[in-house]
Amino acid sequence: MDLKKFCLLISVAAVISLVCYPPSVTAGDIVHDDDSSPKKPGCENDFILVKVQTWVNGIENAEFVGVGARFGTTIVSKEKNANQTRLTLSDPRDCCTPPKKKLDRDVIMVDRGKCKFTTKTNNAEAAGASAVLIINNQKELYKMVCEPDETDLDIKIPAVMLPQDAGASLEKMLLNSSSVSVQLYSPNRPLVDIAEVFLWLTAVVTILCASYWSAWSTREATIEHDKLLKDAVDEIPNYKVIGVSSVVDINTTSAVLFVVVASCFLVMLYKLMSYWFVELLVVLFCVGGVEGLQTCLVALLSRWFKHAGESYVKIPFFGALSYLTLAVSPFCIAFAAVWAVYRNVSLAWIGQDILGIALIITVLQIVHVPNLKVGTVLLSCAFLYDIFWVFISKTLFHESVMIVVARGDRSGVDGIPMLLKIPRMFDPWGGYSIIGFGDILLPGLLIAFSLRYDWLANKSLRAGYFLWAMIAYGLGLLITYVALNLMDGHGQPALLYIVPFTLGTFLTLGKKRGDLNNLWTRGEPERSCPHVRLEHLHELNLEK
């Protein structure tokens, strides 16, 4: 792979490494923290998402998602227990004064503003409403709380906040139809969804494949190097030239610089996030995905089409390309283009994951951590970076910058494409379980290094470091999912758990086995040079 292609992959890798492990994407994300809304008597409900299913003239219609208020009665969790009730538009619209007409257990729809949420709900209850839908004046959801001076509230009907666009749709239904009814319920989310299991397996298998490819390439290059040394006793070739020319080692300076560059780019994403900026990221992702998919396919197919893989033709601007690369490239470009055009359809996540996995594997193949020292610096910086931009950034920006960028809250779309995602299969709220590329790529650099070291040192699986590093990564990612569920879906930086497990295991084993100094500095086992061995044998023969 030429330098231009490598620089392209590195630039894309720098972008995808910005993403932490954000929360599962769900319809109608709530955007305000619970800390600003403490519980008190009569105002102590948990904030829950509420489904609002509609029927127009007896025919099932659209479904909307709202959020239940801190006050009022709780909403049933099972659909079969939820009543189908007629919807009525409030008069006056804000319901800050009692409605002009008495209601027969109808659900009343009111506008936000001009008075307290509790005042609107009390007026609706006094008029005979069975529930109140309060329409927000913005597209997002807002948590309805009680005022500090409101104590001992006794509201006996549920209140639900709906976003502005849902309110507009409901009002249109009411004006154009003779009858509109709604059903309110809040189904419980499963503790674990099978999508999380598949996503965990995807991350682990991706690192596994990338590590074996990286170790195999390094071993092949080492064998070739030793053969050349044996064939030329008087001439020692330069290892860097004989080795795989596309491999570049990270140093400590670039590891620290990564955090600085990534932070600057993350802030730029946060400030400039828009529909068109996301489109630009989609183009960058497609370019990197095409290069990654092409590299993986060429490496795989060259086992069967060896001659096509070793025959080259010079192409302007791109340099020398194999005939196999030229044959595969149109397919890769078409695949990425189709995904980009249809990325909002239900099955588009498959194409996104294929492109993402191919890109991650390719980056792990061409970018190497040369020793444990560089790996420790890189992962430690990424560990601090993840914590800062997920948690500490709230104090500076009043919201988690990492989570806002990952979800694409300001872009009007479902977020940036630099994620692996799988749809939640048994979750009544739908959405996706997702993981950032950086949470696979960065630990993968260290794990791939461990397998390269094991193979060069001729260590068995149990006696080496790769097996234990993989187990540690899997456990760290598993703990991330557990923390995510315990935190009720609030964003968790995966590296907060993965780095201590993976890096801690590596350092502990290295210290215990006495290899730490060699791992830390050289990054490869000590081997006697074939050139020196051959010269020694030559001297012995002369003495005879």
MIBAKOL-497471 format. One record per residue (C-alpha): chain; x, y, z. Coordinates in steps of 0.001 Angstrom, whole numbers, plus 500000, padded with zeros to 6 digits. Example, Ala and Ser with C-alpha at 12.3 -4.5 7.8 and 13.67 -1.06 7.14 Angstrom:
+--------+--------+--------+--------+
: chaine :     px :     py :     pz :
+--------+--------+--------+--------+
:      A : 512300 : 495500 : 507800 :
:      A : 513670 : 498940 : 507140 :
+--------+--------+--------+--------+
This chain:
+--------+--------+--------+--------+
: chaine :     px :     py :     pz :
+--------+--------+--------+--------+
:      A : 500000 : 500000 : 500000 :
:      A : 501470 : 503366 : 498990 :
:      A : 501993 : 506321 : 501316 :
:      A : 499020 : 508238 : 499974 :
:      A : 496588 : 505444 : 500793 :
:      A : 498161 : 505013 : 504197 :
:      A : 497784 : 508704 : 505046 :
:      A : 494164 : 508471 : 503967 :
:      A : 493496 : 505600 : 506339 :
:      A : 495277 : 507317 : 509192 :
:      A : 493213 : 510477 : 508724 :
:      A : 490008 : 508476 : 508756 :
:      A : 491230 : 506486 : 511765 :
:      A : 491838 : 509760 : 513614 :
:      A : 488221 : 510716 : 513016 :
:      A : 486688 : 507395 : 514020 :
:      A : 488782 : 507236 : 517183 :
:      A : 486810 : 510160 : 518567 :
:      A : 483770 : 508097 : 519372 :
:      A : 483174 : 506659 : 522826 :
:      A : 480647 : 504034 : 523768 :
:      A : 477478 : 506109 : 523708 :
:      A : 474037 : 505090 : 524925 :
:      A : 471730 : 502966 : 522836 :
:      A : 469874 : 505091 : 520306 :
:      A : 466161 : 505277 : 521089 :
:      A : 463263 : 507274 : 519802 :
:      A : 462686 : 510493 : 521714 :
:      A : 465836 : 510766 : 523788 :
:      A : 465389 : 512857 : 526926 :
:      A : 467921 : 515667 : 526992 :
:      A : 467815 : 517061 : 530537 :
:      A : 469563 : 515647 : 533599 :
:      A : 467734 : 514307 : 536646 :
:      A : 469919 : 516362 : 539010 :
:      A : 467883 : 519501 : 538309 :
:      A : 464606 : 517824 : 539269 :
:      A : 464722 : 516355 : 542802 :
:      A : 461863 : 514236 : 544095 :
:      A : 459456 : 515350 : 546834 :
:      A : 456021 : 514252 : 548118 :
:      A : 453474 : 514248 : 545300 :
:      A : 456248 : 514802 : 542790 :
:      A : 458366 : 511661 : 542890 :
:      A : 457723 : 509708 : 539710 :
:      A : 460644 : 508355 : 537717 :
:      A : 461006 : 509891 : 534287 :
:      A : 459867 : 507294 : 531776 :
:      A : 459320 : 507268 : 528041 :
:      A : 455658 : 506879 : 527076 :
:      A : 454204 : 505488 : 523870 :
:      A : 451193 : 507369 : 522489 :
:      A : 449408 : 505175 : 519955 :
:      A : 446730 : 506913 : 517881 :
:      A : 443573 : 505800 : 516083 :
:      A : 441836 : 507977 : 513466 :
:      A : 438186 : 507123 : 512794 :
:      A : 438782 : 503723 : 514380 :
:      A : 441834 : 502900 : 512239 :
:      A : 445253 : 502528 : 513877 :
:      A : 447534 : 505404 : 512904 :
:      A : 450868 : 506924 : 513943 :
:      A : 452682 : 506291 : 517208 :
:      A : 454481 : 509057 : 519120 :
:      A : 456924 : 508990 : 522030 :
:      A : 456704 : 511314 : 525037 :
:      A : 458079 : 511494 : 528563 :
:      A : 456050 : 511147 : 531754 :
:      A : 456036 : 513944 : 534325 :
:      A : 457513 : 513830 : 537801 :
:      A : 453983 : 514346 : 539172 :
:      A : 450648 : 512610 : 538579 :
:      A : 449755 : 508929 : 538509 :
:      A : 451992 : 506360 : 536886 :
:      A : 451307 : 505003 : 533401 :
:      A : 450653 : 501306 : 532826 :
:      A : 453479 : 499276 : 531347 :
:      A : 451493 : 496713 : 529356 :
:      A : 449649 : 497648 : 526182 :
:      A : 446763 : 495305 : 526959 :
:      A : 446068 : 497209 : 530193 :
:      A : 446011 : 500643 : 528510 :
:      A : 442605 : 502117 : 527642 :
:      A : 441870 : 503558 : 524216 :
:      A : 440533 : 507046 : 524996 :
:      A : 439207 : 509925 : 522915 :
:      A : 441586 : 512864 : 522367 :
:      A : 440329 : 516442 : 522775 :
:      A : 441980 : 519780 : 522032 :
:      A : 441997 : 522114 : 525035 :
:      A : 440065 : 525367 : 524987 :
:      A : 441872 : 527539 : 525987 :
:      A : 444880 : 525961 : 524343 :
:      A : 447285 : 526553 : 527251 :
:      A : 444799 : 525243 : 529859 :
:      A : 446050 : 527840 : 532338 :
:      A : 442384 : 528462 : 533148 :
:      A : 439718 : 525742 : 533461 :
:      A : 438536 : 524355 : 530082 :
:      A : 435250 : 525784 : 528824 :
:      A : 433704 : 522327 : 528346 :
:      A : 433470 : 519434 : 530758 :
:      A : 435295 : 516318 : 529641 :
:      A : 434109 : 512720 : 529831 :
:      A : 437386 : 511071 : 530816 :
:      A : 438964 : 512323 : 527576 :
:      A : 442705 : 512791 : 527070 :
:      A : 443220 : 516529 : 526645 :
:      A : 445998 : 518070 : 524533 :
:      A : 447380 : 521422 : 525737 :
:      A : 450185 : 523773 : 524734 :
:      A : 453225 : 524449 : 526909 :
:      A : 453701 : 527933 : 528377 :
:      A : 452118 : 530806 : 530386 :
:      A : 451682 : 528784 : 533608 :
:      A : 453046 : 525849 : 535580 :
:      A : 452816 : 522283 : 534340 :
:      A : 450993 : 521344 : 537540 :
:      A : 448455 : 524144 : 537019 :
:      A : 447592 : 522834 : 533566 :
:      A : 447250 : 519294 : 534889 :
:      A : 445073 : 520346 : 537853 :
:      A : 442743 : 522290 : 535552 :
:      A : 442496 : 519327 : 533176 :
:      A : 441751 : 516951 : 536056 :
:      A : 439080 : 519280 : 537447 :
:      A : 437407 : 519345 : 534014 :
:      A : 437175 : 515543 : 533955 :
:      A : 440192 : 514610 : 531816 :
:      A : 441775 : 511160 : 532268 :
:      A : 445220 : 512318 : 531127 :
:      A : 446929 : 515389 : 529700 :
:      A : 449324 : 515631 : 526761 :
:      A : 451430 : 518785 : 527004 :
:      A : 452965 : 519799 : 523680 :
:      A : 456474 : 521226 : 523907 :
:      A : 457443 : 524368 : 521987 :
:      A : 460601 : 522625 : 520735 :
:      A : 461357 : 519430 : 518829 :
:      A : 463018 : 517752 : 521800 :
:      A : 461462 : 516288 : 524927 :
:      A : 461513 : 518111 : 528239 :
:      A : 461202 : 516695 : 531736 :
:      A : 458226 : 518189 : 533540 :
:      A : 458993 : 518864 : 537215 :
:      A : 457383 : 520661 : 540134 :
:      A : 458281 : 524163 : 541259 :
:      A : 460331 : 524480 : 544478 :
:      A : 457349 : 525975 : 546378 :
:      A : 454972 : 523166 : 545352 :
:      A : 454588 : 520579 : 548103 :
:      A : 452127 : 517782 : 548860 :
:      A : 450664 : 517699 : 545381 :
:      A : 447787 : 515280 : 544835 :
:      A : 447342 : 514989 : 541084 :
:      A : 445369 : 511880 : 540108 :
:      A : 445907 : 511819 : 536314 :
:      A : 449082 : 511200 : 534294 :
:      A : 450811 : 514005 : 532386 :
:      A : 452982 : 513386 : 529318 :
:      A : 455202 : 515788 : 527387 :
:      A : 455276 : 515383 : 523584 :
:      A : 457669 : 517098 : 521142 :
:      A : 456475 : 519938 : 518937 :
:      A : 456267 : 517910 : 515726 :
:      A : 454126 : 515236 : 517418 :
:      A : 451752 : 517954 : 518618 :
:      A : 451432 : 519353 : 515094 :
:      A : 450566 : 515907 : 513746 :
:      A : 447966 : 515299 : 516451 :
:      A : 446358 : 518696 : 515873 :
:      A : 446125 : 517970 : 512147 :
:      A : 444416 : 514662 : 512926 :
:      A : 441893 : 516404 : 515180 :
:      A : 441048 : 519098 : 512604 :
:      A : 440692 : 516675 : 509676 :
:      A : 438952 : 513736 : 511362 :
:      A : 435717 : 513093 : 513165 :
:      A : 437270 : 510920 : 515858 :
:      A : 440806 : 510586 : 517244 :
:      A : 441644 : 508344 : 520192 :
:      A : 444925 : 507544 : 521938 :
:      A : 446406 : 504837 : 524099 :
:      A : 449152 : 505629 : 526649 :
:      A : 451535 : 502989 : 527984 :
:      A : 455208 : 502652 : 528920 :
:      A : 456607 : 499160 : 528199 :
:      A : 459556 : 498026 : 530254 :
:      A : 462900 : 497727 : 528506 :
:      A : 464627 : 494322 : 528803 :
:      A : 467669 : 494224 : 531053 :
:      A : 469795 : 492680 : 528284 :
:      A : 469032 : 492563 : 524579 :
:      A : 470499 : 489958 : 522251 :
:      A : 471869 : 492831 : 520139 :
:      A : 474368 : 493606 : 522907 :
:      A : 475611 : 490002 : 522790 :
:      A : 476090 : 490155 : 519020 :
:      A : 477821 : 493538 : 519291 :
:      A : 480182 : 492179 : 521948 :
:      A : 481001 : 489211 : 519716 :
:      A : 481513 : 491516 : 516712 :
:      A : 484035 : 493657 : 518598 :
:      A : 485955 : 490644 : 519924 :
:      A : 486030 : 488793 : 516580 :
:      A : 487134 : 491961 : 514748 :
:      A : 490164 : 492335 : 517028 :
:      A : 490823 : 488588 : 516795 :
:      A : 490918 : 488625 : 512975 :
:      A : 492974 : 491822 : 512796 :
:      A : 495492 : 490496 : 515335 :
:      A : 496052 : 487221 : 513482 :
:      A : 496448 : 489012 : 510161 :
:      A : 498946 : 491442 : 511704 :
:      A : 500914 : 488654 : 513404 :
:      A : 500934 : 486491 : 510275 :
:      A : 502226 : 489371 : 508129 :
:      A : 504953 : 490164 : 510657 :
:      A : 506040 : 486526 : 510871 :
:      A : 506149 : 486220 : 507072 :
:      A : 508270 : 489360 : 506868 :
:      A : 510613 : 488020 : 509560 :
:      A : 511008 : 484674 : 507777 :
:      A : 511760 : 486456 : 504513 :
:      A : 514278 : 488638 : 506313 :
:      A : 516089 : 485627 : 507764 :
:      A : 516214 : 483913 : 504366 :
:      A : 517848 : 486946 : 502792 :
:      A : 520406 : 487077 : 505586 :
:      A : 521308 : 483439 : 505044 :
:      A : 521730 : 484032 : 501315 :
:      A : 524082 : 486991 : 501824 :
:      A : 526556 : 486577 : 504663 :
:      A : 528573 : 489658 : 503733 :
:      A : 525592 : 491941 : 503212 :
:      A : 523047 : 492667 : 505901 :
:      A : 519900 : 494203 : 504405 :
:      A : 517990 : 496904 : 506200 :
:      A : 515063 : 495332 : 508074 :
:      A : 512808 : 498297 : 507493 :
:      A : 513222 : 497888 : 503766 :
:      A : 512777 : 494127 : 503772 :
:      A : 509758 : 494267 : 506083 :
:      A : 506255 : 495199 : 505122 :
:      A : 506710 : 498711 : 503769 :
:      A : 503155 : 499795 : 504560 :
:      A : 503557 : 499187 : 508309 :
:      A : 504196 : 502286 : 510412 :
:      A : 505010 : 502215 : 514111 :
:      A : 503454 : 504709 : 516515 :
:      A : 505813 : 506542 : 518873 :
:      A : 505100 : 508189 : 522225 :
:      A : 504936 : 511671 : 520698 :
:      A : 502259 : 510665 : 518202 :
:      A : 500374 : 508841 : 520969 :
:      A : 500139 : 512043 : 523034 :
:      A : 499474 : 514141 : 519959 :
:      A : 496511 : 511890 : 519174 :
:      A : 494626 : 513170 : 522228 :
:      A : 495281 : 516794 : 521323 :
:      A : 494215 : 516374 : 517682 :
:      A : 491217 : 514225 : 518622 :
:      A : 490060 : 516795 : 521195 :
:      A : 490310 : 519639 : 518695 :
:      A : 488405 : 517659 : 516096 :
:      A : 485740 : 516671 : 518637 :
:      A : 485137 : 520298 : 519601 :
:      A : 484924 : 521185 : 515919 :
:      A : 482322 : 518468 : 515430 :
:      A : 480404 : 519734 : 518450 :
:      A : 480391 : 523335 : 517278 :
:      A : 479828 : 522702 : 513580 :
:      A : 477488 : 519718 : 513829 :
:      A : 474794 : 520057 : 511191 :
:      A : 473136 : 518018 : 508481 :
:      A : 475770 : 519003 : 505905 :
:      A : 478664 : 518341 : 508276 :
:      A : 477356 : 514842 : 508907 :
:      A : 477147 : 514387 : 505129 :
:      A : 480846 : 515277 : 504934 :
:      A : 481620 : 512670 : 507595 :
:      A : 479631 : 510125 : 505590 :
:      A : 481842 : 510843 : 502564 :
:      A : 485015 : 510452 : 504665 :
:      A : 483670 : 507228 : 506131 :
:      A : 482906 : 505883 : 502650 :
:      A : 486413 : 506730 : 501418 :
:      A : 487994 : 504929 : 504380 :
:      A : 485504 : 502068 : 504135 :
:      A : 486256 : 501534 : 500440 :
:      A : 489999 : 501421 : 501139 :
:      A : 489495 : 499055 : 504074 :
:      A : 487110 : 496728 : 502237 :
:      A : 489372 : 496685 : 499181 :
:      A : 492445 : 495825 : 501269 :
:      A : 490660 : 492996 : 503080 :
:      A : 489175 : 491508 : 499901 :
:      A : 492476 : 491662 : 498017 :
:      A : 494291 : 489943 : 500889 :
:      A : 491621 : 487242 : 501022 :
:      A : 491244 : 486650 : 497268 :
:      A : 494988 : 486685 : 496589 :
:      A : 495155 : 483190 : 498099 :
:      A : 493146 : 481917 : 495112 :
:      A : 494182 : 484496 : 492509 :
:      A : 497871 : 484760 : 493320 :
:      A : 499006 : 485759 : 489829 :
:      A : 496467 : 488612 : 489608 :
:      A : 497538 : 489784 : 493040 :
:      A : 501227 : 489880 : 492111 :
:      A : 500856 : 491470 : 488639 :
:      A : 500938 : 495263 : 488740 :
:      A : 500060 : 498116 : 486429 :
:      A : 500939 : 501761 : 486977 :
:      A : 497953 : 504100 : 487303 :
:      A : 498411 : 507896 : 487305 :
:      A : 497997 : 509462 : 490754 :
:      A : 497415 : 506058 : 492407 :
:      A : 500761 : 504494 : 491529 :
:      A : 501265 : 500756 : 490986 :
:      A : 498109 : 498690 : 491557 :
:      A : 497630 : 494973 : 491176 :
:      A : 495147 : 493606 : 488671 :
:      A : 493252 : 492070 : 491605 :
:      A : 492929 : 495501 : 493209 :
:      A : 491572 : 496943 : 489957 :
:      A : 489030 : 494125 : 489767 :
:      A : 487858 : 494519 : 493380 :
:      A : 487759 : 498326 : 493550 :
:      A : 484550 : 498874 : 491498 :
:      A : 482638 : 496510 : 493776 :
:      A : 483919 : 498271 : 496913 :
:      A : 483070 : 501716 : 495541 :
:      A : 479593 : 500576 : 494485 :
:      A : 478995 : 498951 : 497878 :
:      A : 479892 : 502152 : 499760 :
:      A : 477875 : 504310 : 497353 :
:      A : 474747 : 502173 : 497754 :
:      A : 475094 : 502305 : 501537 :
:      A : 475510 : 506107 : 501488 :
:      A : 472388 : 506582 : 499363 :
:      A : 470194 : 504157 : 501316 :
:      A : 471772 : 504505 : 504768 :
:      A : 468457 : 505453 : 506377 :
:      A : 466636 : 502244 : 505436 :
:      A : 466116 : 499538 : 508042 :
:      A : 468897 : 497169 : 506907 :
:      A : 471532 : 499832 : 506207 :
:      A : 473266 : 499002 : 509498 :
:      A : 474630 : 495827 : 507847 :
:      A : 476497 : 497805 : 505199 :
:      A : 477754 : 500292 : 507788 :
:      A : 479109 : 497485 : 509962 :
:      A : 480814 : 495746 : 507016 :
:      A : 482571 : 498946 : 505948 :
:      A : 483479 : 499780 : 509546 :
:      A : 484869 : 496350 : 510380 :
:      A : 486934 : 496292 : 507186 :
:      A : 488355 : 499731 : 507991 :
:      A : 489243 : 498765 : 511572 :
:      A : 490956 : 495541 : 510476 :
:      A : 492954 : 497388 : 507812 :
:      A : 494096 : 500105 : 510219 :
:      A : 495169 : 497465 : 512772 :
:      A : 497107 : 495746 : 509980 :
:      A : 499138 : 498790 : 508923 :
:      A : 499488 : 500714 : 512212 :
:      A : 501569 : 498983 : 514888 :
:      A : 502405 : 499637 : 518509 :
:      A : 506165 : 498843 : 518613 :
:      A : 506407 : 498209 : 522357 :
:      A : 504455 : 498237 : 525598 :
:      A : 505682 : 501719 : 526499 :
:      A : 503966 : 503297 : 523487 :
:      A : 500871 : 501151 : 524049 :
:      A : 500661 : 502303 : 527670 :
:      A : 501002 : 505973 : 526725 :
:      A : 498411 : 505664 : 523948 :
:      A : 495780 : 503857 : 526011 :
:      A : 496373 : 506028 : 529087 :
:      A : 495855 : 509184 : 527037 :
:      A : 492750 : 507691 : 525410 :
:      A : 491481 : 506689 : 528877 :
:      A : 491747 : 510276 : 530150 :
:      A : 490363 : 511630 : 526884 :
:      A : 487248 : 509458 : 527077 :
:      A : 486545 : 510356 : 530713 :
:      A : 487012 : 514066 : 530113 :
:      A : 484761 : 514381 : 527069 :
:      A : 482011 : 512124 : 528440 :
:      A : 481854 : 513355 : 532041 :
:      A : 483997 : 516418 : 532777 :
:      A : 482996 : 518301 : 529612 :
:      A : 479547 : 518786 : 531180 :
:      A : 481014 : 521414 : 533499 :
:      A : 482339 : 523442 : 530561 :
:      A : 479637 : 522915 : 527923 :
:      A : 476633 : 522068 : 530165 :
:      A : 476236 : 518750 : 528335 :
:      A : 478391 : 515759 : 527460 :
:      A : 480193 : 516759 : 524268 :
:      A : 481040 : 513161 : 523340 :
:      A : 477464 : 511909 : 523671 :
:      A : 475974 : 514892 : 521833 :
:      A : 478358 : 514308 : 518906 :
:      A : 477837 : 510530 : 518877 :
:      A : 474033 : 510861 : 518811 :
:      A : 474035 : 513744 : 516349 :
:      A : 471638 : 515750 : 518523 :
:      A : 472244 : 518937 : 516548 :
:      A : 472405 : 517441 : 513079 :
:      A : 468801 : 516411 : 512549 :
:      A : 469937 : 512850 : 511708 :
:      A : 470719 : 509718 : 513707 :
:      A : 474345 : 510612 : 514403 :
:      A : 477759 : 510167 : 512854 :
:      A : 478467 : 506951 : 510901 :
:      A : 481690 : 505992 : 512724 :
:      A : 479901 : 503362 : 514797 :
:      A : 479138 : 499677 : 514742 :
:      A : 475464 : 499185 : 515458 :
:      A : 472958 : 496354 : 515690 :
:      A : 469195 : 496845 : 516095 :
:      A : 467769 : 495943 : 519495 :
:      A : 465664 : 492893 : 518720 :
:      A : 463507 : 492425 : 521821 :
:      A : 463312 : 496031 : 522967 :
:      A : 459786 : 497489 : 522624 :
:      A : 461383 : 500900 : 522152 :
:      A : 463515 : 499723 : 519241 :
:      A : 466712 : 501625 : 518495 :
:      A : 470268 : 500289 : 518252 :
:      A : 473039 : 499035 : 520491 :
:      A : 476162 : 500840 : 519329 :
:      A : 479910 : 501010 : 519961 :
:      A : 482446 : 503540 : 518745 :
:      A : 485237 : 502473 : 516423 :
:      A : 487824 : 503865 : 518836 :
:      A : 486739 : 501400 : 521531 :
:      A : 487793 : 498564 : 519224 :
:      A : 490679 : 500176 : 517371 :
:      A : 492711 : 501541 : 520293 :
:      A : 492711 : 498416 : 522518 :
:      A : 493141 : 496366 : 519338 :
:      A : 496520 : 498001 : 518701 :
:      A : 497830 : 496635 : 522003 :
:      A : 496217 : 493211 : 521569 :
:      A : 497639 : 492820 : 518054 :
:      A : 501070 : 493726 : 519477 :
:      A : 500701 : 490942 : 522063 :
:      A : 500078 : 488292 : 519394 :
:      A : 503004 : 489502 : 517260 :
:      A : 505253 : 489214 : 520305 :
:      A : 503939 : 485734 : 521153 :
:      A : 504559 : 484413 : 517652 :
:      A : 508058 : 485874 : 517389 :
:      A : 508877 : 484439 : 520836 :
:      A : 507339 : 481046 : 519905 :
:      A : 505103 : 481182 : 522971 :
:      A : 502161 : 478840 : 523343 :
:      A : 498666 : 480281 : 523699 :
:      A : 498577 : 479884 : 527489 :
:      A : 502185 : 480950 : 528011 :
:      A : 501792 : 484035 : 525835 :
:      A : 500018 : 487349 : 526333 :
:      A : 497444 : 487390 : 523530 :
:      A : 494916 : 485014 : 525089 :
:      A : 494852 : 486902 : 528377 :
:      A : 494716 : 490284 : 526655 :
:      A : 491698 : 489119 : 524617 :
:      A : 489951 : 487796 : 527728 :
:      A : 490664 : 491067 : 529541 :
:      A : 489253 : 493093 : 526636 :
:      A : 486127 : 490942 : 526510 :
:      A : 485584 : 491337 : 530259 :
:      A : 486158 : 495089 : 530085 :
:      A : 483607 : 495457 : 527300 :
:      A : 481178 : 493232 : 529213 :
:      A : 481524 : 495431 : 532301 :
:      A : 480750 : 498421 : 530058 :
:      A : 477410 : 496873 : 529103 :
:      A : 476640 : 496092 : 532737 :
:      A : 477427 : 499693 : 533732 :
:      A : 475328 : 500985 : 530840 :
:      A : 472306 : 499029 : 532035 :
:      A : 472851 : 499963 : 535686 :
:      A : 473075 : 503633 : 534694 :
:      A : 469716 : 503358 : 532904 :
:      A : 471189 : 503955 : 529451 :
:      A : 473299 : 507017 : 530319 :
:      A : 476445 : 507155 : 528167 :
:      A : 479446 : 505253 : 529483 :
:      A : 482981 : 505608 : 528064 :
:      A : 483983 : 502038 : 527247 :
:      A : 487692 : 502819 : 527633 :
:      A : 487016 : 503640 : 531294 :
:      A : 486593 : 499885 : 531803 :
:      A : 488503 : 498368 : 528876 :
:      A : 491853 : 500123 : 529455 :
:      A : 492338 : 499042 : 533108 :
:      A : 491402 : 495462 : 532250 :
:      A : 493520 : 495138 : 529084 :
:      A : 496538 : 497223 : 530012 :
:      A : 496516 : 496126 : 533653 :
:      A : 496520 : 492446 : 532649 :
:      A : 499399 : 492961 : 530206 :
:      A : 501554 : 494864 : 532699 :
:      A : 500862 : 492419 : 535535 :
:      A : 501681 : 489338 : 533446 :
:      A : 504813 : 490953 : 532031 :
:      A : 506058 : 491804 : 535509 :
:      A : 505263 : 488341 : 536855 :
:      A : 506995 : 486551 : 533970 :
:      A : 510051 : 488792 : 533924 :
:      A : 509391 : 490056 : 530386 :
:      A : 508296 : 493572 : 531321 :
:      A : 511592 : 495303 : 530555 :
:      A : 511837 : 493662 : 527140 :
:      A : 508165 : 494339 : 526348 :
:      A : 508508 : 497932 : 527505 :
:      A : 511605 : 498820 : 525490 :
:      A : 512282 : 496415 : 522590 :
:      A : 508780 : 495103 : 522001 :
:      A : 510125 : 491897 : 520478 :
:      A : 511941 : 488854 : 521872 :
:      A : 515708 : 488748 : 521717 :
:      A : 516822 : 486647 : 518752 :
:      A : 520315 : 485704 : 517657 :
:      A : 521045 : 487169 : 514240 :
:      A : 521323 : 484546 : 511449 :
:      A : 524210 : 486551 : 509995 :
:      A : 526181 : 486226 : 513245 :
:      A : 525427 : 482497 : 513470 :
:      A : 526584 : 481923 : 509902 :
:      A : 529794 : 483902 : 510449 :
:      A : 530517 : 481856 : 513605 :
:      A : 530031 : 478576 : 511717 :
:      A : 532234 : 479884 : 508904 :
:      A : 535046 : 480640 : 511401 :
:      A : 534763 : 477125 : 512899 :
:      A : 535054 : 475585 : 509440 :
:      A : 538208 : 477596 : 508744 :
:      A : 539808 : 476451 : 511992 :
:      A : 539265 : 472855 : 510952 :
+--------+--------+--------+--------+
